[in-house]
Amino acid sequence: MGRTYLVEEGIGQYLTELSTKVKPYVTGLLIGQCSPQRDYVIRAVRTPPKEQQQEESLGPPKLASLDEEWITTHASQVSRMLPGGLLVLGVFMIATPELAKDGQNALRKLIFSVEKSLSKRRLWKPAEEEVSDRAALQICSATKKVVCRTYDVQDPKSSAKPADWKYQSALTASWVALGCTVNVNIHIPLLATSPNHDLEKNTKNGLNRWSKQIEDSVFLINGQVKDEDTELLEGQKKFRGNTQPSTQFSDVKVLTQLCQGASPRSTATVQVCSGSINLRGAVKCRAYIHSNKPKVKEAIQALKRDIINTLSDRCEILFEDLLLNEGPQEKNFGREYHVLPQRLFVPVAGSSVMLSDYKFGDEAAGEIQERFVEMLDQPVQAEDMHIAEDISTVDICPVADSPSDTQQAQLTKATLLLKLQQNMGLVMAAAVAVLASIFSFNYFSD
């Protein structure tokens, strides 16, 4: 038996409208949430059209012209705009009957390409029991016939499995939202052996270590530590028949452990550094979880990933902006001070779920609105955009006084002399101890 996809009713209308405009095909992403029992699809988003596609459409229709890189780039951009608990669940294609035969092969290729692109950016690893099936939805533009299949993205040789595609009204009306504020103060050393201009790689390595601290943190849900295998909504009443969005919100506190690892013994490492990167601020994090008897561990996992993703994503956005506006950075750098983009949340019409985006201080509301239309095919009102947090910063600090070659040589010579003196002291002490033991032996022998 295949997986079941419960789909927000409005998506059916969206796909029908797209099918009337298809010539010869259109692709897009399915956004939602996985659970052990079933998956939930809350949005479908078409791939933004490219200008050159209009010229290509003059030729005979063929799926070989699919721009795989363009589609995977779109998926990466969209994934940044998803709060915890939501992910790209699969891809869809609406095509004319002539292309139906090759549609499933094209969808399979896209699913694995999208997953490969998204997994490269993650600083967390999927759990062993996690659902790894992704949906391939194919719709005929003429007959409106819907075919849904799934592929296991953890198995490169995975074959298609049938899946049920069921529409449901008010799918997210009673979903649970979890929110927290995480204070960030991360110090990342820049090793002297690594190129100074490779700041992005050094930052990612530092965030990788920080993400493990988040994974090991203790999460208090509404002031309580709850067993991971208990139901998140245990003891709470569920109101049936309510079709209006009514989010149940849980406030979460994150307690980061001071010491990592179970072993009491540790090894100190001394490394020569050319500077450091300091990330400081308070980030707002949010996750959503379905209301069908969710477990505590599902909710905490979704929030953990949002904490890790939101800081990693905005660092990526900052470095992309620096590369776009300033070009490659020089090897010898001075002190730099940058402001990370702020997170904002936007409601989804007819849903209790909010999507997010990131805004630099000099960005106008119109630019954010254009991005939502381009990436998520969703118009957004300026008054609906809620900036959630204060400013967070990146401070890149070189070593204040870098020693010259002569100073370095003198320092090395002084260090060697000091070690030699220390060793001589040890030799003299050992000699005195030996002489003392000889005299002591002779004294008692007499």
Secondary structure, 3 states (H helix, E strand, C coil): CCCEEEEEHHHHHHHHHHHCCCCCEEEEEEEEEECCCCEEEEEEEECCCCCCHHHHCCCCCCHHHCCHHHHHHHHHHHHHCCCECCEEEEEEEEECHHHHHHHHHHHHHHHHHHHHHHHHHCCCCCCCCCCCEEEEEEEECCCCCEEEEEEECCCCCCCCEECEEEEECCCCCCCEEEEEEEEEEEEEEEECCCCCCCHHHHHHHHHHHHHHHHHCCEEEECCECCCCCCECCCCCCCCCCCCCCCCEEEEEEEECCCCCCCCCCCCCCCCCEEEEEEEEEEEEEEEEECCCCCEHHHHHHHHHHHHHHHHHHHHHHHHHHHHHHHCCCCCCCCCEEEEECEEEEEECCCCCCEEEEEECCCCCHHHHHHHHHHHHCCCCCHHHCEECCCCEEEEEEECCCCCCHHHHHHHHHHHHHHHHHHHHHHHHHHHHHHHHHHHHHHHHHC
